[in-house]
Amino acid sequence: MGDINKLRDILGKKARLGEPLSGHTFLKIGGTSDIFYEAETTDDFKKAVVEARKLEIPITILGDGSNVLISDNGIKGLVLIDRSDKIEILDEDKEGINLKKIKKPIYRWESDKKQGTFKYEFKDLDYDESEKSRVRVQMDSGVNLPKAIDFLLDKGITGLQWYAGIPGTIGGAIFNNIHGGTHFMSEVLDSVTVLDLQGGSNTLRIEDLGVDYDKSRFQDTGEIILDATFLLFKGDVDKAKYVRFEWAKRKSLQPRNAPGCAFHNLTQEQKEKLGIPTTSAGFVIEHLLKMTGFKIGDAAISKDHHNFIVNEGKATAKNYLEVMKTIYNKAKKELGIELVPEIFLLGFSEDEIKEFRHPRQLELRKKRLYEIRTIYKDSKKLFSPK
Ligand SMILES: Cc1cc2nc3c(=O)[nH]c(=O)nc-3n(C[C@H](O)[C@H](O)[C@H](O)COP(=O)(O)OP(=O)(O)OC[C@H]3O[C@@H](n4cnc5c(N)ncnc54)[C@H](O)[C@@H]3O)c2cc1C
């Protein structure tokens, strides 16, 4: 690996050596990075990438850290966060907005213990606004998604209300093509700008993004997302605000000291094999594996949502991974099914996570993607042509 100190000299004092990454994730887990840099502007972000590449220092991008488990050994090379957060409404008065001035929305609801686990419904909130006129909006990868939803609704722009209650940045949302209820980010995505190898930028159209359920080309290419242009709506703002409020309220059952769902839901074939009424991995963990209350160290299966593994305080990545592997091995041995991780595992050696790198895992992902593609076949811009 290249000269870390040289990169530090180039990036200046804001670049920190040996930064604990735990503070940059929802889980509060993770070792240190060789060098860590939070870029305040797109130019700083680009510069960090270009200089690290020149020095042959590997780069890992983090957003808000709401979908990752980072190894106790940390991450080699540069860990880079894009804090640039410009939103531009392109078709109107070309207003440039700096989101740092805006408070992050706080939703006040607590988990409702009476409702039990993961019993929330989306159907009654869903509607189609595809006939409304469109508005082009450009957002930096560092834009905070909950802030963007609120900001745009206040400007009369709808289309992101389905993602209320989901933490993270625009970069992270595109990387995983997030889903909210029956909607996917790619429905309103028009193009994405990425950094090319020379430090210039390259704009990719929606058809080229390889989007699918929890999937985009970026997971395979390692390209760095700079910004994106969305085609949002001049929709019914009151209705969208109600969805944002109500959906975030229902989703507030989900624990925040976790990186989202640990495993993908089951394939139809797995569901049928088990003879259960749902593809929910949480259902399997709760009702078939009966793992309620299972924990290793402070890494525990949440009682509020059995597909969330939470950090109750001092969990390590090793604890967390052991809980995941225990669930995986139990499901394999007792039920004959293989579960596939949904969160991104960063900084681990191939050997540490070999169960989740097996070719069968890829097969299962493909199967599930095919099924979901069939279910959501009416979504207009969901999947790129194969
Ligand atoms: C309580 C809770 C609820 C959630 N609910 C949902 C849900 O309903 N639906 C859903 O889909 N997800 C959900 N998630 C998962 C998560 O919030 C989303 O996937 C989110 O979009 C991740 O964004 P992030 O900025 O935190 O990304 P991070 O976790 O920081 O990073 C995730 C991945 O994206 C990559 N990445 C981030 N930015 C860039 C960039 N600029 N260029 C290239 N790669 C980049 C990172 O390298 C990493 O591999 C939930 C999580 C929590 C904790």
The ligand as a Tripos MOL2 file, in Angstrom:
@<TRIPOS>MOLECULE
LIG
   53    58     1     0     0
SMALL
NO_CHARGES

@<TRIPOS>ATOM
      1 C1        -33.5220    1.6100   11.2710 C.3       1 LIG1
      2 C2        -33.1140    1.3290    9.8560 C.ar      1 LIG1
      3 C3        -34.0970    1.1700    8.8990 C.ar      1 LIG1
      4 C4        -33.7530    0.8930    7.5680 C.ar      1 LIG1
      5 N1        -34.7540    0.7340    6.6690 N.ar      1 LIG1
      6 C5        -34.4440    0.4810    5.3720 C.ar      1 LIG1
      7 C6        -35.5020    0.3190    4.4070 C.ar      1 LIG1
      8 O1        -36.6950    0.3930    4.7120 O.2       1 LIG1
      9 N2        -35.1510    0.0680    3.1290 N.ar      1 LIG1
     10 C7        -33.8370   -0.0260    2.7410 C.ar      1 LIG1
     11 O2        -33.5920   -0.2550    1.5450 O.2       1 LIG1
     12 N3        -32.8050    0.1290    3.6290 N.ar      1 LIG1
     13 C8        -33.0860    0.3700    4.9280 C.ar      1 LIG1
     14 N4        -32.0730    0.5160    5.8570 N.ar      1 LIG1
     15 C9        -30.6720    0.3650    5.4070 C.3       1 LIG1
     16 C10       -29.9100    1.7090    5.1550 C.3       1 LIG1
     17 O3        -30.4310    2.7510    5.9180 O.3       1 LIG1
     18 C11       -29.9160    2.1280    3.6990 C.3       1 LIG1
     19 O4        -29.3470    1.1170    2.8880 O.3       1 LIG1
     20 C12       -29.1520    3.4490    3.4630 C.3       1 LIG1
     21 O5        -29.4480    3.9140    2.1860 O.3       1 LIG1
     22 C13       -27.6300    3.3580    3.6140 C.3       1 LIG1
     23 O6        -27.0750    4.6520    3.4380 O.3       1 LIG1
     24 P1        -25.7510    5.1160    4.1870 P.3       1 LIG1
     25 O7        -25.4130    6.4820    3.7140 O.co2     1 LIG1
     26 O8        -25.8880    4.9540    5.6570 O.co2     1 LIG1
     27 O9        -24.7030    4.0710    3.6120 O.3       1 LIG1
     28 P2        -23.5400    3.3010    4.4070 P.3       1 LIG1
     29 O10       -24.1140    2.3270    5.3540 O.co2     1 LIG1
     30 O11       -22.5600    4.2980    4.9460 O.co2     1 LIG1
     31 O12       -22.8560    2.5290    3.1900 O.3       1 LIG1
     32 C14       -23.5300    1.4650    2.5670 C.3       1 LIG1
     33 C15       -22.7510    1.0810    1.3190 C.3       1 LIG1
     34 O13       -22.8550    2.1470    0.3630 O.3       1 LIG1
     35 C16       -21.5610    2.5050   -0.1280 C.3       1 LIG1
     36 N5        -21.5830    3.9430   -0.4660 N.ar      1 LIG1
     37 C17       -22.1060    4.9410    0.3030 C.ar      1 LIG1
     38 N6        -21.9300    6.1360   -0.3270 N.ar      1 LIG1
     39 C18       -21.2940    5.8810   -1.5030 C.ar      1 LIG1
     40 C19       -20.8360    6.7060   -2.5930 C.ar      1 LIG1
     41 N7        -20.9720    8.0250   -2.5960 N.pl3     1 LIG1
     42 N8        -20.2180    6.0880   -3.6340 N.ar      1 LIG1
     43 C20       -20.0440    4.7300   -3.6530 C.ar      1 LIG1
     44 N9        -20.4510    3.9100   -2.6460 N.ar      1 LIG1
     45 C21       -21.0700    4.4800   -1.5860 C.ar      1 LIG1
     46 C22       -20.6140    2.1590    1.0170 C.3       1 LIG1
     47 O14       -19.2920    1.9270    0.5370 O.3       1 LIG1
     48 C23       -21.2480    0.9000    1.5990 C.3       1 LIG1
     49 O15       -20.7830   -0.2560    0.9370 O.3       1 LIG1
     50 C24       -32.3810    0.7760    7.1960 C.ar      1 LIG1
     51 C25       -31.3900    0.9370    8.1760 C.ar      1 LIG1
     52 C26       -31.7450    1.2040    9.4890 C.ar      1 LIG1
     53 C27       -30.6560    1.3770   10.5190 C.3       1 LIG1
@<TRIPOS>BOND
     1     1     2 1
     2     2     3 ar
     3     2    52 ar
     4     3     4 ar
     5     4     5 ar
     6     4    50 ar
     7     5     6 ar
     8     6     7 ar
     9     6    13 1
    10     7     8 2
    11     7     9 ar
    12     9    10 ar
    13    10    11 2
    14    10    12 ar
    15    12    13 ar
    16    13    14 ar
    17    14    15 1
    18    14    50 ar
    19    15    16 1
    20    16    17 1
    21    16    18 1
    22    18    19 1
    23    18    20 1
    24    20    21 1
    25    20    22 1
    26    22    23 1
    27    23    24 1
    28    24    25 2
    29    24    26 1
    30    24    27 1
    31    27    28 1
    32    28    29 2
    33    28    30 1
    34    28    31 1
    35    31    32 1
    36    32    33 1
    37    33    34 1
    38    33    48 1
    39    34    35 1
    40    35    36 1
    41    35    46 1
    42    36    37 ar
    43    36    45 ar
    44    37    38 ar
    45    38    39 ar
    46    39    40 ar
    47    39    45 ar
    48    40    41 1
    49    40    42 ar
    50    42    43 ar
    51    43    44 ar
    52    44    45 ar
    53    46    47 1
    54    46    48 1
    55    48    49 1
    56    50    51 ar
    57    51    52 ar
    58    52    53 1
@<TRIPOS>SUBSTRUCTURE
     1 LIG1         1 GROUP 0 **** ****
